[in-house]
Amino acid sequence: MKIMALLGSSRRDGNTEYLVNKALEGIKHTETYLREKQIEPIIDQRHVPGGFDKVEDEYETLFFEFLEQDIIIFVTPLYWFGMSAQMKAFIDRWSQYMQDKRINFKEAMKGKKIYVITAGENPHPRTAALPLILQFQAICEYMGMDFADYIIAKGNKPKEVVQDTMALAKASLWNEELKNTK
């Protein structure tokens, strides 16, 4: 199984990164830091004859690497009660590939196993992050992906998440499960 952790934080060594590292400790995987990629926004041209204009950035290379994965862990802090701008830009660009004649994008996404990790502080993220989780669940349903599980952690400053024993326990559980995935 090919596993990718897609990290959407705008900083290094944050709480969500800490949790995904725990979840994937000792497991072969690809880590991609979206903040390190040049991903340009697009103009919606779904209904324009000829479709989307080609965009010169690093997205397409990342996108095709992403398509090769069996398991994807979306890792994003809770920013203003939603996913980070980096993560949103990555997903928004899917619209461009829904019409790409080179691939059947929805078919390529079908059956991929999806996990989500998020962390926030106030109001308590186990409530405040639920709309984000529902958004990922809807994305998975629309694309035919398997929404496997999620972790909502409490933490704001780097490494505060170490105090969230429930989130750490769930990351450890994922680690055991993913080690046994064939």
C-alpha positions, 0 to 999 in steps of 0.5 A: 500500500502506498501512503501519503501524508499531505500536510497543510500547515503553514508552519513546521513542527506543529501539532498536526505534524506531530500527530501524523508522525506518531500515526506513521512512525515506522511506516513507509510513506510519502510526506508532502508539505503543501506550503513548500509547493507552488500551487497557484489558484485557478479561475473557474473555467468549468463551463467555458469552451475549452475548459481550464487554462494550463497553470504553470506551477508545481501542482500537476506533478504533485497531483499525479503523485497523489493519484498513485497513493492508496491511503491519504492522510489529510493533515491540516490545522483548524484555521478559522474553523476550516482547513488551511488555505494550502489544503483548500487550494490543493483540493480546489484544483481538483475541479481542473482535473475533473475535466482532464481528458488524460484521466478519469479522475473520479475513477482514479480516486474511487476506493482510496482510503482517507484519514484526516488529522486536525488540531485547534484550540478554542472553542474546543476543537472536538466540536469546532472541527466537526464542520471540517470533518463533515466537509472531508466526509462529503468530499470523500462521498462525492469522489467515491473515496473511503472516509476511514477515520479522523483525529481531532486534537486540542493544541495551538502552540507547537507540541501542545497536542502531547497533552491530548491523550485521546488524540495520541492514543488514536494516532497510536491505534492508527499506527498499529492498523496501518502497519498491518495494512497490506 
